[in-house]
Amino acid sequence: MRFYRAAASLAMAAVMLFAPAAESFGKDAAVTAPEEQPAAAVTVTNAVSEAPAEVQAEAALPEEQKPAKAVILSEDTTAVYVTDLRGDVLEDEEAIPEPEEALPEEIEAERRYIAQNPELAAMGAVIPEGSDVPVAECDAGFHKYVASLMRNQGMTVSLNKLALPVTLNAIAISGADSLIHQERFANCIKTFGTDVSEFQGNIDWVKVKAAGIDFCILRAGYRGYGKKGTLVLDPKFVNNLKNAKAAGLKVGVYFFTQAITVAEAKEEADFVYQYIKGYSLDLPVYCDMEEIYYDTGRLDSANLTMAQKTAIIEAFCDRILALGYEAGVYSNPSWMTYYLDRAKLEAKYPIWLANYVKETKYQYKFNIWQYDTGTINGISGATDMDVKYDPAVPGTVTGFTCTGATSNSLTFKWDEQENPCQSYQVVRYDPTNMSYTVVGTTNTCTFTLKNLQPLTSAQYTVRGLNTFNGKSYLGQLCAAVKTMTLCTPVSELKAEASGRSLAISWKSSDASLTHLVYVGSGSAAPICVGMVQGESYVYPCKEGAYTVFIRSCLRSGGKLLGQNDSASVNVSVGAVRAEAEIRSVGKDSITIGWNNAVTADKCRIYWIDEKSGSELLIDEVNASAGEYVCAGLKLSERYTYRVDTLYGGNVTESSALLTAVTRNGLAGDLNSDGKVNMQDMWLLKMYLNGKAKIDTTNADLNCDKVVDDKDLEMFARIIAGSSEKMV
């Protein structure tokens, strides 16, 4: 990490050495100084001794008499004089000097330390970037890891690179009891976690969980900081991801970027996605942008502007969001002040703040604070320590609605809350006496309230609940939803074919209920065909397959409340024709009649054009009329008709086609004596043999416009007393 340069570096150095609350920034490890660097107290003494006399005089004052401010800046920002050793921190952002590059002697100190440790020397062996194995010398995490080892061995840190205090003593959770949390987090739930990479080796995540660690943030990989910028997977990432989740820890991910273009940032996001897809993450995928410890990386050399660096982080995060994961930014106060557009980033993404102090003074947005390195059972050696802040008082629930109802239950659902809730209380509201009753508690975002009475109306609401340190924190109740249980559906539903109708019956649990009868023909959706308060209904219909169900409800003030459907039944009706007939034929009219065996309220009479097959609606009359006279016809013309019966506007039956020929008299009465008998039959035989003349209009008994043996057969059946009827 880059840190405050000149004035801020000296001030923080002195404050940290004499008051542990001084600020500093880092991620994986501390930065350390060459072995020849003087001890901390000596360094501070030298700094003061080089100051003007009045500054030295102030430094010699007793603690209670020293000035309030810690730093005085000269025109040369490299000349800094410590005047207050009580731990006050510079609050004026504009007075914070810019960070500086690592000093050459620090690089040499790191190299000497690595050379003295064979394992580190092997780990950091020079490997040309682009090889098939991870590139240690281009992995910024390696340098951070070495720095943490140097610091944990008590090596002195130079004033102008001072950032991290000595590791806090491990108590229950390393450093937790020594932290001073900002007032804004007083009512937050504080959980502790760690972030790890390959340098923490093989981790026993079950032990880590048992040690009180709630979450972890795993390094997915990094882009090598050499010119080529190779993308490298952290060799421990996949195992860490699987095992940490299996042990029950909440898991997040970070990637160390060295992207210098927006396109490279998107490439890094896609690289991470390859290894996290299929896993659910509890925390974001963080973009970690920083400078290289003790070296100059491709990002450092690119000389990008603040806007360009910010755009790279946005590209990474927005790509992660598009891939279905939450995205966040890892940074420290120095970078958020000088190198990145803080306001833009914190408005879009959660911030994971690196600030290695007991009490951070950073006043902008963050919800995770990386505060130190420490030790955790299950992890060998030092590891980063983090604290996460979640609001103890849950936010107001959104999206609350009733998604299902039966006669004895109601089901509710709502949105998962941005501010985490350990559980939710479902509450019934009584507006009469303005009382609230908790009716259930759940740790999911859905709840079914059971054992209710049918047609019970009430208002319901929900709120979040957190329990922390023995105290319960309740969120605000959301807007209430008024709903009611349904009525009890009918039972023993039956539908039976009865001639040209369906006889439908059922059993009702409540005589006051109204029942809507739904019938569907074939594949068509059932429609309401009737409304009754009894337990039966007759539905006129024609042949076909039908689906029937009953929708029960309570009629109140013109509304149908608590509607509840029965199970459906299926029934088939055979082919049955409406009993329409030709009753009489005149020279200019034909009378059509029908019976009332089928329940109907209307009849439609259609004329059928035999040549084209088209049909014309002649009239629609009340079914109770019993017949219809088709008048104004031509003599000796053949006419064909059809009769449809209707009920409730729906066609229930269509008759067979009815055909007749207009004529002067009674059909078959060939001698005009008003009767049809053997004499008429003898005349027809004579005509067919060519020995007599007759009125062929009355002889065409079957209306096929031809007088032949078929008509003679019909004569014989009529005279023999056949049931066939002639007109």
C-alpha positions in Angstrom: 0.0 0.0 0.0 1.0 3.6 -0.4 0.8 5.7 2.7 0.8 9.3 3.9 4.2 10.8 2.9 6.4 13.3 4.8 4.4 15.0 7.5 1.7 12.3 7.9 4.2 9.5 7.9 6.3 11.1 10.6 3.3 12.0 12.7 1.8 8.6 12.5 5.1 7.0 13.2 5.6 8.9 16.4 2.0 8.5 17.4 2.0 4.8 16.8 5.2 4.2 18.7 4.0 6.1 21.8 0.2 5.7 21.4 -1.1 2.6 19.7 -4.1 4.3 18.2 -2.1 5.8 15.3 -3.5 5.2 11.8 -1.9 3.1 9.1 -3.0 1.2 6.0 -2.3 -2.2 4.6 -3.8 -5.4 3.3 -2.0 -8.7 3.6 1.0 -7.7 5.8 3.1 -4.9 7.3 5.8 -3.0 5.5 9.2 -3.2 7.3 12.4 -1.4 7.3 16.1 -2.3 6.8 17.9 -3.9 9.8 20.0 -0.8 10.2 17.0 1.4 10.9 17.2 2.8 14.5 14.7 1.7 17.1 11.3 3.5 17.0 11.9 5.6 20.1 15.3 6.7 18.8 13.8 7.6 15.5 11.2 9.8 17.1 13.9 11.4 19.3 16.0 12.2 16.2 13.1 13.7 14.5 12.3 16.0 17.4 16.0 16.9 17.9 16.2 18.2 14.4 13.3 20.5 14.8 13.5 24.2 15.7 14.1 25.0 19.4 10.5 26.0 20.0 9.3 22.7 18.7 11.8 20.8 20.8 10.6 22.8 23.8 7.0 21.8 23.2 8.0 18.2 22.9 9.6 18.3 26.3 6.5 19.5 28.0 4.5 17.2 30.3 1.8 15.2 28.5 -1.1 17.3 29.8 0.6 20.6 28.6 1.4 19.6 25.1 -0.5 21.3 22.2 -3.6 19.6 20.8 -2.4 19.2 17.2 0.1 16.6 16.3 1.8 17.9 13.2 3.3 21.2 11.9 4.2 21.3 8.2 7.0 23.5 6.9 7.1 24.8 3.4 9.2 21.7 2.6 6.8 18.9 3.2 9.7 16.5 3.9 10.6 18.4 7.1 8.1 17.4 9.7 8.3 18.1 13.4 6.4 16.0 15.9 5.0 18.3 18.5 2.3 16.1 20.2 2.9 12.5 21.1 -0.5 11.8 22.6 -1.9 10.1 19.5 -4.0 12.9 18.0 -4.6 12.2 14.3 -4.5 14.8 11.5 -8.2 15.4 10.5 -7.7 18.0 7.7 -7.8 16.0 4.4 -6.0 18.7 2.5 -3.1 18.6 5.0 -2.5 14.9 4.4 0.7 14.6 2.3 0.7 12.4 -0.8 2.0 8.9 -0.5 5.6 8.2 -1.7 7.4 5.4 -3.4 9.2 2.7 -1.5 12.8 3.6 -0.6 15.6 1.6 -2.1 17.0 0.6 1.3 13.7 -1.1 2.1 13.8 -3.2 -1.0 17.3 -4.2 0.0 16.1 -5.1 3.5 13.5 -7.4 2.0 16.0 -9.1 -0.2 18.4 -9.8 2.6 15.5 -11.2 4.7 14.4 -13.5 1.9 18.0 -14.6 1.4 18.2 -15.6 5.1 15.1 -17.8 4.9 15.5 -20.7 2.4 11.8 -21.4 2.3 11.1 -17.8 1.3 13.9 -17.9 -1.2 12.4 -20.9 -2.9 9.0 -19.4 -2.9 10.3 -16.2 -4.4 12.6 -17.8 -7.0 12.7 -15.8 -10.1 10.3 -17.2 -12.7 9.9 -15.6 -16.0 6.4 -14.1 -16.3 4.2 -16.1 -18.6 5.4 -19.5 -17.4 2.9 -22.1 -16.5 3.5 -21.7 -12.8 2.5 -18.7 -10.6 4.9 -15.8 -10.9 6.1 -15.1 -7.4 8.2 -12.0 -8.2 5.1 -10.5 -9.9 2.7 -11.4 -7.1 2.2 -8.4 -4.8 0.9 -10.7 -2.2 4.3 -12.4 -1.8 5.9 -9.1 -0.9 3.2 -8.4 1.6 3.6 -11.8 3.1 7.3 -11.2 3.6 6.6 -7.8 5.1 4.3 -9.3 7.7 6.9 -11.9 8.7 9.5 -9.2 9.1 7.2 -7.1 11.2 6.0 -9.9 13.3 9.7 -10.6 14.2 9.9 -7.1 15.7 12.0 -5.5 12.9 12.0 -1.7 13.0 9.9 0.2 10.5 11.2 3.3 8.8 9.5 6.6 9.6 8.7 7.5 6.1 7.1 4.1 5.3 5.6 3.5 8.7 2.1 2.1 8.4 1.3 -0.9 10.6 1.6 -1.2 14.4 3.0 -4.3 16.0 0.5 -7.1 15.8 -2.0 -6.9 18.6 -1.9 -9.7 21.2 -4.3 -12.6 20.4 -7.0 -12.7 23.0 -10.3 -14.4 22.0 -10.0 -13.1 18.5 -6.8 -11.3 17.6 -7.1 -7.6 18.4 -10.9 -7.7 18.9 -10.8 -6.5 22.5 -8.4 -3.7 21.7 -10.4 -2.1 18.9 -12.2 1.2 19.4 -15.2 1.3 17.1 -16.7 4.5 15.6 -19.8 5.8 17.3 -21.8 5.2 14.1 -21.3 1.5 14.6 -22.4 1.4 18.2 -25.6 -0.4 17.5 -24.2 -2.6 14.8 -23.7 -6.4 15.0 -19.9 -6.9 14.8 -18.6 -10.1 13.4 -15.0 -11.0 12.8 -13.3 -12.6 9.9 -10.0 -13.0 8.0 -8.8 -12.8 4.4 -6.3 -15.3 3.1 -4.3 -16.3 0.1 -1.9 -19.1 -0.7 0.6 -17.7 1.8 -1.5 -18.9 4.7 -0.9 -22.5 3.5 -3.3 -25.3 4.1 -6.1 -24.1 6.4 -8.3 -26.1 8.8 -11.5 -24.2 8.2 -13.4 -26.2 10.8 -11.0 -25.0 13.5 -11.2 -21.5 12.1 -15.0 -21.5 12.5 -14.7 -22.9 16.0 -12.3 -20.1 16.9 -15.2 -17.6 16.5 -14.5 -16.5 12.9 -17.7 -15.8 11.1 -16.5 -14.9 7.6 -13.5 -15.1 5.2 -12.5 -13.3 2.1 -10.4 -15.5 -0.2 -8.0 -14.4 -2.8 -9.1 -15.8 -6.2 -5.9 -14.7 -7.9 -4.0 -11.8 -9.3 -2.6 -10.2 -12.4 1.2 -10.4 -12.4 2.6 -6.9 -12.1 5.2 -7.4 -14.8 4.8 -6.0 -18.3 2.9 -9.0 -19.6 0.3 -8.9 -16.8 -0.3 -12.7 -16.6 -3.6 -13.7 -14.9 -2.8 -16.2 -12.1 -5.2 -18.4 -10.1 -4.3 -18.5 -6.4 -3.3 -22.2 -6.0 -5.2 -22.5 -2.7 -8.4 -20.7 -3.8 -10.6 -23.6 -5.0 -9.9 -25.7 -1.9 -10.4 -22.7 0.4 -13.7 -21.9 -1.3 -15.0 -25.5 -1.0 -13.8 -26.1 2.6 -14.7 -22.7 4.0 -18.3 -23.0 2.8 -18.4 -26.6 4.1 -17.3 -25.4 7.5 -20.1 -22.9 7.6 -18.2 -19.6 7.1 -19.7 -16.7 5.1 -17.4 -16.4 2.1 -16.3 -13.5 -0.1 -13.6 -13.2 -2.8 -11.0 -10.6 -3.8 -8.8 -10.2 -6.9 -5.5 -8.2 -6.9 -5.8 -6.1 -10.0 -3.0 -4.8 -12.1 -5.3 -3.8 -15.0 -4.3 -0.7 -16.8 -7.3 -0.6 -19.2 -11.1 -1.1 -18.8 -10.8 -4.2 -21.1 -8.3 -5.8 -18.8 -10.5 -5.1 -15.8 -13.4 -7.0 -17.5 -11.0 -9.8 -18.4 -10.0 -10.1 -14.7 -13.7 -10.2 -13.7 -14.4 -13.0 -16.2 -11.3 -14.8 -14.9 -12.7 -14.8 -11.4 -16.1 -15.9 -12.6 -14.6 -19.1 -14.1 -13.8 -20.3 -10.6 -16.8 -19.0 -8.6 -19.7 -19.8 -11.0 -21.9 -22.4 -9.4 -21.1 -21.2 -5.9 -23.2 -18.9 -3.8 -21.2 -16.1 -2.1 -22.2 -14.4 1.1 -20.0 -11.4 0.6 -19.0 -9.4 -2.6 -16.2 -10.1 -5.1 -13.8 -7.3 -4.2 -11.5 -5.5 -6.6 -8.2 -4.8 -4.9 -6.2 -2.1 -6.5 -2.9 -0.9 -4.9 0.7 -0.3 -5.6 3.4 -2.9 -5.2 5.4 -3.2 -2.1 9.1 -2.7 -2.6 8.8 -2.7 -6.4 7.3 -0.9 -9.3 4.4 -2.6 -11.1 2.7 -2.1 -14.4 -0.1 -0.2 -12.8 2.4 2.1 -11.0 4.2 2.7 -14.4 1.1 3.4 -16.3 0.7 6.9 -14.6 -3.1 6.7 -14.8 -5.3 9.5 -13.7 -7.8 9.2 -10.8 -10.6 9.0 -13.3 -8.9 6.2 -15.2 -8.2 4.1 -12.1 -11.7 4.6 -10.9 -13.1 3.5 -14.3 -11.0 0.3 -14.2 -12.5 -0.6 -10.8 -16.0 0.2 -12.0 -15.5 -2.0 -15.1 -14.4 -4.9 -12.9 -17.3 -4.5 -10.4 -20.0 -3.9 -13.0 -18.9 -7.0 -14.9 -19.1 -9.0 -11.7 -22.6 -7.6 -11.1 -23.7 -8.5 -14.6 -22.5 -12.1 -13.9 -24.9 -12.3 -10.9 -22.6 -11.6 -8.0 -22.3 -8.7 -5.6 -19.2 -6.5 -6.2 -17.1 -4.4 -3.8 -14.0 -2.3 -3.5 -11.0 -3.0 -1.2 -9.0 0.1 -0.5 -7.3 2.2 2.2 -7.8 5.9 3.3 -4.7 7.0 1.3 -5.9 5.5 -2.0 -9.5 6.6 -1.4 -8.2 10.2 -0.8 -5.6 10.5 -3.6 -6.0 7.9 -6.3 -9.7 7.0 -6.5 -13.0 8.8 -6.9 -14.2 7.9 -3.4 -17.7 9.4 -3.8 -18.4 7.6 -7.0 -17.2 4.2 -5.8 -18.9 4.3 -2.3 -22.2 5.3 -4.0 -22.2 2.1 -6.0 -20.3 -0.6 -4.1 -19.6 -1.7 -0.5 -16.2 -0.7 0.7 -13.7 -3.0 2.5 -11.4 -0.6 4.3 -7.7 -1.4 5.1 -6.6 0.6 8.1 -4.2 -1.1 10.5 -5.0 0.8 13.7 -7.0 0.3 16.9 -9.3 3.2 16.1 -9.8 4.3 12.5 -10.7 7.9 11.9 -11.9 7.3 8.4 -15.3 9.0 8.2 -16.6 7.8 4.9 -18.6 4.7 4.0 -17.3 1.2 4.7 -18.8 -1.9 6.3 -15.7 -4.2 6.7 -12.5 -3.0 8.4 -9.3 -4.8 8.0 -7.6 -3.7 11.2 -4.5 -5.8 11.8 -2.7 -9.1 11.3 -3.1 -11.8 14.0 -3.3 -15.4 14.7 -6.3 -17.8 14.4 -6.4 -21.4 15.4 -6.5 -23.5 12.1 -4.2 -21.1 10.2 -0.5 -21.4 10.6 1.3 -18.1 11.0 -0.1 -14.6 10.7 -3.3 -13.7 8.9 -5.3 -10.6 8.3 -8.0 -9.7 10.8 -11.3 -8.1 9.8 -14.4 -6.9 11.5 -17.7 -6.5 9.7 -20.5 -4.1 10.7 -24.1 -5.1 10.1 -26.9 -2.9 11.4 -28.4 -4.4 14.6 -31.7 -2.7 14.0 -33.1 -4.2 10.8 -34.4 -2.0 8.1 -38.1 -1.9 7.2 -39.2 -5.0 5.2 -40.2 -4.4 1.6 -42.2 -6.4 -0.9 -44.6 -7.9 1.8 -47.6 -9.6 0.2 -50.0 -12.5 0.6 -49.2 -15.1 -2.0 -51.6 -17.8 -1.2 -54.8 -18.5 0.8 -56.9 -21.6 1.7 -59.9 -22.0 3.9 -57.6 -22.4 6.9 -54.2 -20.8 6.0 -52.5 -17.7 4.6 -49.0 -17.6 3.0 -46.9 -14.4 3.0 -43.6 -13.6 1.4 -41.3 -10.5 1.3 -38.0 -9.3 0.0 -34.7 -10.4 1.6 -33.5 -7.3 3.5 -30.3 -5.4 2.5 -29.7 -4.9 6.2 -29.4 -8.5 7.4 -32.1 -9.9 9.7 -31.6 -13.0 11.9 -35.3 -13.6 11.8 -38.7 -12.0 11.1 -41.8 -11.5 13.1 -45.2 -11.8 11.3 -47.7 -9.7 13.1 -51.5 -9.4 13.0 -52.9 -5.9 13.4 -56.4 -5.2 14.9 -57.5 -1.7 13.7 -60.4 -1.8 16.2 -58.2 -1.4 19.3 -55.0 -0.7 17.4 -53.3 -3.8 18.9 -50.5 -6.0 17.4 -50.1 -9.7 18.0 -47.1 -11.7 16.9 -48.5 -14.8 15.1 -45.2 -16.3 14.0 -41.4 -16.1 13.6 -39.3 -17.3 10.8 -35.7 -17.0 9.5 -36.8 -17.2 5.9 -38.6 -14.7 3.7 -41.8 -16.7 3.6 -44.3 -17.8 6.2 -47.5 -19.8 6.3 -50.0 -19.1 9.0 -52.1 -22.2 9.7 -55.2 -23.3 11.7 -57.3 -20.3 10.8 -61.1 -20.3 10.4 -62.7 -19.9 6.9 -63.6 -16.4 5.7 -61.6 -14.7 8.5 -60.4 -11.2 7.5 -57.5 -9.5 9.2 -54.5 -7.2 8.5 -50.9 -8.5 8.7 -47.5 -7.0 8.7 -43.9 -8.1 9.2 -40.7 -6.7 10.8 -37.1 -7.8 11.1 -35.6 -9.1 14.4 -31.9 -9.3 15.5 -30.6 -10.6 18.7 -27.1 -9.4 19.8 -25.3 -9.5 23.1 -28.5 -10.6 24.8 -30.5 -7.8 23.4 -33.3 -7.9 20.8 -33.5 -5.3 18.1 -36.8 -4.9 16.2 -37.2 -3.2 12.9 -40.1 -1.0 11.9 -43.4 -2.7 10.9 -44.0 -2.5 7.2 -47.2 -1.4 5.6 -50.0 -3.8 6.6 -51.7 -6.1 4.0 -55.4 -6.8 4.5 -56.4 -10.3 3.5 -58.8 -13.1 4.4 -59.0 -16.9 4.3 -61.2 -18.5 1.7 -64.5 -20.3 2.2 -64.5 -24.1 2.4 -64.8 -25.6 -1.1 -67.7 -27.9 -1.9 -67.3 -31.7 -1.6 -68.7 -34.7 -3.4 -68.9 -32.9 -6.8 -70.6 -35.0 -9.5 -71.5 -34.3 -13.1 -73.6 -36.8 -15.1 -74.8 -36.8 -18.6 -78.6 -36.7 -18.8 -79.9 -36.6 -22.3 -78.9 -33.2 -23.7 -77.7 -31.8 -20.4 -75.3 -32.2 -17.5 -76.8 -32.9 -14.1 -74.3 -31.3 -11.6 -74.5 -31.8 -7.8 -72.3 -31.2 -4.7 -72.3 -30.9 -1.0 -71.8 -27.4 0.6 -70.4 -26.8 4.1 -72.4 -23.6 4.5 -75.9 -22.9 3.2 -75.1 -19.1 3.1 -72.5 -19.6 0.4 -73.0 -18.8 -3.2 -71.7 -21.3 -5.8 -70.5 -20.4 -9.3 -70.8 -23.2 -11.8 -67.9 -23.4 -14.2 -68.1 -25.7 -17.3 -65.5 -26.0 -20.1 -66.0 -27.8 -23.4 -63.1 -29.8 -24.8 -59.7 -28.1 -24.3 -61.4 -24.7 -23.7 -61.0 -23.1 -20.2 -64.1 -23.5 -18.1 -66.4 -20.4 -17.9 -69.0 -19.5 -15.4 -72.4 -20.7 -16.7 -74.5 -20.2 -13.6 -74.7 -19.0 -10.0 -76.8 -20.8 -7.3 -77.1 -21.0 -3.5 -78.2 -24.6 -3.6 -76.4 -27.9 -4.2 -77.3 -28.7 -7.8 -77.4 -27.3 -11.3 -78.6 -28.5 -14.8 -76.5 -27.4 -17.7 -77.9 -27.9 -21.2 -75.2 -29.1 -23.6 -74.5 -30.9 -26.8 -72.3 -33.9 -27.4 -68.6 -33.7 -26.3 -66.2 -33.8 -23.3 -66.7 -31.4 -20.4 -64.8 -30.2 -17.4 -66.8 -29.0 -14.4 -65.8 -27.3 -11.1 -67.6 -25.2 -8.5 -66.3 -21.9 -7.2 -67.8 -21.1 -3.7 -67.8 -17.6 -2.2 -69.6 -15.3 0.2 -71.7 -12.5 -1.4 -71.4 -9.3 0.5 -72.2 -5.8 -0.7 -72.0 -6.8 -4.3 -68.6 -8.5 -3.8 -67.8 -12.1 -4.0 -65.4 -12.8 -1.1 -63.2 -15.8 -0.2 -63.6 -17.5 -3.5 -62.4 -21.1 -3.4 -62.5 -23.7 -6.1 -63.4 -27.3 -5.8 -61.5 -30.1 -7.5 -62.7 -30.5 -11.1 -64.5 -33.5 -12.6 -64.7 -34.6 -16.3 -67.7 -36.0 -18.1 -68.6 -37.0 -21.7 -72.0 -36.5 -23.4 -73.0 -38.6 -26.3 -74.4 -37.4 -29.6 -78.0 -36.2 -29.2 -79.9 -34.2 -31.7 -82.5 -31.5 -30.9 -85.9 -32.9 -31.9 -86.9 -30.5 -34.6 -89.2 -31.6 -37.5 -91.1 -30.4 -40.6 -94.7 -30.2 -39.4 -96.4 -29.0 -42.6 -95.7 -27.9 -46.1 -97.8 -25.5 -48.3 -97.4 -24.1 -51.7 -95.5 -21.0 -50.3 -94.6 -22.0 -46.7 -93.0 -24.6 -44.5 -93.7 -25.0 -40.8 -90.9 -26.2 -38.5 -91.6 -27.4 -35.0 -89.6 -28.6 -32.0 -90.1 -30.1 -28.6 -88.9 -28.8 -25.2 -87.1 -31.9 -24.0 -84.0 -29.8 -23.9 -84.0 -26.9 -21.6 -83.6 -23.8 -23.8 -84.7 -20.2 -23.9 -84.2 -19.4 -27.6 -84.2 -21.2 -30.9 -82.4 -20.1 -34.1 -83.7 -21.1 -37.5 -81.1 -21.3 -40.3 -81.7 -21.7 -44.1 -79.0 -23.9 -45.7 -78.0 -23.3 -49.3 -77.4 -26.9 -50.6 -75.3 -25.8 -53.5 -72.7 -23.7 -51.6 -73.2 -25.1 -48.1 -73.5 -21.6 -46.7 -76.2 -20.8 -44.1 -78.3 -17.8 -43.3 -79.9 -17.0 -40.0 -83.6 -16.5 -40.7 -84.8 -15.7 -37.2 -84.3 -16.2 -33.4 -87.5 -16.9 -31.4 -88.4 -17.9 -27.9 -88.2 -21.7 -27.5 -91.6 -21.7 -25.8 -93.2 -20.9 -29.2 -92.7 -24.5 -30.2 -92.7 -23.9 -34.0 -91.8 -21.4 -36.7 -93.3 -20.8 -40.2 -91.0 -20.1 -43.0 -93.2 -18.1 -45.4 -92.9 -16.4 -48.8 -91.5 -19.5 -50.5 -91.8 -20.5 -54.1 -94.0 -23.4 -55.2 -92.3 -26.7 -55.9 -88.9 -25.5 -54.5 -86.8 -27.6 -52.3 -85.8 -26.0 -49.0 -83.3 -27.1 -46.2 -83.3 -25.8 -42.6 -81.5 -26.4 -39.3 -82.6 -25.4 -35.8 -80.2 -24.5 -32.9 -81.4 -24.4 -29.4 -79.7 -21.8 -27.0 -79.4 -21.4 -23.3 -77.9 -18.3 -21.7 -76.7 -17.2 -25.1 -74.8 -20.5 -25.8 -75.8 -23.0 -28.4 -76.8 -26.2 -26.7 -78.0 -28.4 -29.6 -78.1 -28.3 -33.4 -80.8 -30.4 -35.1 -80.4 -32.6 -38.1 -81.0 -31.0 -41.5 -84.7 -30.6 -42.3 -85.7 -30.7 -46.0 -89.1 -30.1 -47.7 -90.6 -29.1 -51.1 -93.4 -26.7 -51.3 -96.6 -28.2 -52.9 -100.2 -27.6 -53.6 -101.6 -30.2 -51.2 -100.9 -33.1 -49.0 -97.8 -35.0 -49.9 -98.8 -38.3 -51.4 -102.4 -37.3 -52.1 -102.3 -37.9 -55.8 -106.1 -38.0 -56.4 -106.7 -34.9 -54.3 -109.2 -36.6 -52.0 -107.5 -35.3 -48.9 -106.2 -38.8 -48.0 -103.1 -40.9 -48.7 -104.2 -44.5 -49.3 -103.9 -47.5 -51.7 -105.5 -45.5 -54.6 -102.6 -42.9 -54.4 -100.1 -45.8 -54.3 -101.8 -47.4 -57.4 -101.6 -44.1 -59.3 -97.9 -43.8 -58.6 -97.3 -47.3 -59.9 -99.1 -46.4 -63.1 -97.1 -43.2 -63.5 -93.8 -45.1 -63.1 -95.0 -47.6 -65.7 -95.9 -44.7 -68.1 -99.6 -45.4 -68.0 -100.9 -42.4 -65.9 -100.3 -38.7 -65.4 -100.0 -37.2 -61.8 -98.9 -34.0 -60.0 -95.3 -35.0 -59.4 -94.9 -32.3 -56.8 -97.0 -34.3 -54.3 -95.4 -37.6 -55.4 -91.8 -36.6 -54.4 -92.2 -37.9 -50.9 -88.4 -38.0 -50.0 -87.8 -34.4 -51.4 -85.0 -35.5 -53.7 -86.6 -33.8 -56.7 -87.0 -37.1 -58.5 -90.2 -39.3 -58.4 -89.0 -42.9 -58.5 -89.2 -46.3 -56.8 -87.9 -44.8 -53.5 -91.0 -42.7 -53.3 -93.1 -45.8 -54.0 -91.4 -47.5 -51.0 -92.3 -44.6 -48.8 -95.9 -44.9 -49.9 -95.9 -48.6 -48.9 -94.5 -47.8 -45.4 -97.0 -45.0 -44.9 -99.9 -47.2 -45.8 -98.5 -50.1 -43.7 -98.6 -47.8 -40.7 -94.9 -46.9 -40.5 -93.8 -44.5 -37.8 -92.4 -42.2 -40.5 -94.2 -39.0 -40.8 -95.1 -37.3 -44.1 -95.9 -33.7 -44.6 
